[in-house]
Amino acid sequence: MKTDILAIGIHPDDVELSASGTLLRQVALGYSFGLLDLSLGELGSRGTPELRREEAAAAARILGAAFREHLDLPDGFFAHSPENIRKIVRSIRAHRPEIVLCNAPDDRHPDHGRAAKLVADACFYSGLIKIDTLDDTGAPQAAWRPKAVYHYIQDKQLEPDFVVDITPFFEKKMQAILAFSSQFYDPDKPGEGPQTPISGKDFLDFMDAKARVFGRPAQVKYAEGFICARTLAVEDLFFLK
């Protein structure tokens, strides 16, 4: 299935936390997107891989994703290896996205920066015709390189290269985040499970404040920030807000 955008995260809730408002906006504009989780976040202090898979499916339905797939990279201990690059390349070639969104290049969680490098490299290698991969039927896949790779900003407040106005979609973004009920604050079960840096109500307050901080310089209420590895070109100055 070809999709316009492939949003990739090393953990199942990475995309929801940092780029789901943008995906909702793109869907409203008529674009399609799919989700790819590189791991099931099995090292997380709360929940189980099975539960997180169910939560991820619920979040995907809220967002209107065309599909959600999971790879089997080990949470925390994945390597930048030819094997893992090929796994991501297979997904890129299967879905042929024009744009890939992926983890922040630097963040509090060490998995995020490592996954950012792994995915960005896979996007490049996916365009090399001499790297052979097979689809699920065993047929050879054609080379495909996305036109752009953008890194969403996560816990660290990195300087964005651009922001996307998500004001009309912020409430639905939060609904998608709260689909991961094992990970985030539930007022009906405030003390359930071990407490983590993201399990308290203060983290949800932080998500609101963070989106406001990104939006403030652009004169919008809520925004998400992105980093790109190359210089962006603009065809029409009037498309800039």
C-alpha positions in Angstrom: 0.0 0.0 0.0 1.5 3.3 -1.1 1.1 6.1 1.4 2.1 9.8 1.4 3.7 9.8 4.8 5.3 7.0 6.9 5.6 8.0 10.5 8.2 5.9 12.3 9.0 5.6 16.1 11.2 3.2 18.1 8.4 3.1 20.7 4.7 2.7 20.0 3.7 6.1 21.4 6.5 8.2 20.0 4.6 9.4 17.0 1.4 10.2 19.0 3.3 12.3 21.4 5.3 14.4 18.9 3.8 14.3 15.4 0.2 13.1 15.6 -1.3 16.7 15.3 0.7 17.1 12.1 -0.6 13.8 10.8 -4.2 14.8 11.6 -3.7 18.0 9.7 -2.3 16.2 6.6 -5.3 13.8 6.7 -7.6 16.8 6.7 -5.8 18.1 3.6 -6.3 14.8 1.8 -3.1 13.0 2.4 -2.6 9.5 3.7 -0.2 8.1 6.3 0.9 4.9 7.9 2.6 4.1 11.2 5.7 1.9 11.8 6.8 1.0 15.3 10.3 -0.4 15.4 9.8 -2.1 18.7 6.9 -2.7 21.2 8.5 -0.8 24.0 8.9 -4.0 26.0 11.4 -2.4 28.4 8.9 0.2 29.5 8.1 0.1 33.3 4.4 0.0 32.7 2.2 -2.2 30.6 3.2 -5.2 28.4 4.1 -5.6 24.8 0.7 -7.2 24.1 -1.1 -4.4 25.8 0.9 -1.7 24.0 0.1 -3.4 20.7 -3.6 -3.1 21.5 -3.2 0.5 22.6 -1.2 1.3 19.4 -4.0 -0.1 17.3 -6.6 2.0 19.2 -4.5 5.2 18.7 -4.1 4.4 15.0 -7.9 4.2 14.6 -8.3 7.6 16.3 -5.7 9.2 14.0 -7.1 7.6 10.8 -3.9 5.8 9.9 -4.0 3.7 6.7 -2.1 0.9 8.5 0.1 0.3 11.6 3.0 -2.2 11.5 5.5 -3.3 14.1 9.0 -4.6 13.5 10.9 -6.8 16.0 13.8 -4.6 16.9 14.7 -5.1 20.6 13.7 -2.2 22.7 16.8 -0.6 24.2 19.3 -3.0 22.6 18.7 -2.6 18.9 21.8 -2.1 16.7 22.7 0.0 13.7 23.2 -3.0 11.6 22.7 -4.1 8.0 19.9 -6.5 9.2 17.9 -3.8 10.9 18.5 -1.3 8.1 17.1 -3.9 5.6 14.0 -4.4 7.8 13.2 -0.7 7.6 14.1 -0.5 3.9 11.6 -3.3 3.2 8.8 -1.2 4.8 9.8 2.0 3.0 9.9 0.1 -0.3 6.6 -1.6 0.4 4.8 1.7 1.2 6.8 4.2 -1.0 6.2 7.3 1.2 7.0 10.7 -0.1 7.9 11.9 3.4 9.2 10.0 6.4 8.8 11.3 10.0 11.0 9.8 12.6 12.5 10.2 16.1 14.4 13.2 17.4 18.1 13.3 16.6 18.9 13.9 20.3 16.7 13.3 23.3 16.5 12.3 26.9 15.8 8.6 26.0 18.9 7.2 24.2 16.8 5.1 21.9 15.4 8.1 20.2 18.6 9.5 18.8 19.8 6.1 17.8 16.6 5.3 16.0 16.7 8.7 14.2 20.1 7.8 12.7 19.0 4.3 11.8 15.8 5.4 10.0 17.5 8.3 8.2 20.2 5.9 6.9 17.6 3.4 5.9 15.8 6.1 3.9 19.0 6.7 2.0 19.9 3.1 1.4 16.3 2.3 0.3 17.1 4.3 -2.9 20.1 2.2 -3.9 19.2 -0.3 -6.6 22.0 -2.7 -5.7 20.5 -3.3 -2.2 18.2 -6.3 -2.7 15.1 -6.8 -0.6 12.0 -9.0 -0.9 8.4 -8.3 -0.2 6.1 -10.6 1.9 5.5 -12.8 -1.2 9.2 -13.3 -1.9 9.2 -10.9 -4.9 12.0 -8.4 -5.4 11.2 -4.8 -4.3 12.0 -1.8 -6.4 14.3 0.9 -4.9 12.5 3.9 -3.4 13.9 6.9 -1.6 11.5 9.4 0.2 11.7 13.0 -0.9 12.2 14.2 2.7 13.0 13.0 6.2 11.8 15.1 9.1 12.6 14.5 12.7 9.9 15.3 15.2 11.0 16.9 18.5 10.4 14.9 21.6 11.3 15.5 25.3 14.2 17.8 24.8 13.2 21.3 23.7 15.3 21.4 20.5 15.2 24.3 18.1 12.9 23.4 15.3 13.6 24.1 11.6 9.9 24.6 11.1 6.6 24.1 13.0 3.2 22.9 12.0 0.0 24.6 13.3 -2.0 21.8 15.0 -4.4 24.1 16.9 -7.6 22.6 15.4 -6.3 19.1 16.0 -4.8 19.3 19.5 -7.8 17.8 21.3 -7.8 14.7 19.0 -4.0 14.4 19.4 -4.5 14.2 23.2 -7.1 11.5 22.6 -4.6 9.4 20.6 -2.0 9.9 23.3 -4.4 8.7 26.1 -5.2 5.6 24.1 -1.9 4.4 25.6 -3.7 4.2 29.0 -1.0 2.0 30.5 1.6 4.7 30.0 -0.1 8.0 30.8 -2.1 9.5 33.6 -5.6 8.1 34.1 -7.7 10.0 36.7 -9.7 6.9 37.4 -6.5 4.9 38.2 -4.0 7.6 39.4 -1.7 5.2 41.4 -1.8 2.2 39.1 1.7 0.8 38.2 5.1 2.2 38.9 5.5 6.0 38.6 7.6 7.1 35.7 8.6 10.6 34.2 5.6 10.4 31.9 2.9 8.7 34.0 1.8 11.7 36.1 -0.7 14.4 35.3 2.1 16.9 35.1 3.3 15.2 31.9 0.0 15.9 30.2 0.3 19.5 31.4 3.8 19.6 29.8 2.4 18.3 26.5 0.0 21.3 26.4 2.7 23.8 27.4 5.2 22.4 24.9 2.7 22.7 22.0 2.0 26.3 23.1 5.8 27.1 23.2 6.2 25.8 19.7 3.1 27.8 18.6 3.9 31.1 20.2 6.7 32.3 17.8 4.5 31.4 14.8 1.5 33.2 16.4 -0.6 30.1 16.6 -2.0 28.4 19.8 -0.5 24.9 19.4 2.2 23.6 17.1 4.6 20.7 16.7 8.3 21.2 15.8 10.4 19.4 13.3 14.1 19.2 12.3 15.4 18.5 8.8 18.8 17.4 7.7 18.9 19.5 4.6 18.0 23.1 3.6 14.4 23.6 2.7 13.4 25.4 -0.5 10.2 27.4 -0.8 8.3 27.8 -4.1 5.8 30.4 -3.0 6.5 33.0 -0.2 2.7 33.3 0.4 2.5 29.7 1.6 4.5 30.7 4.7 2.5 31.8 7.7 
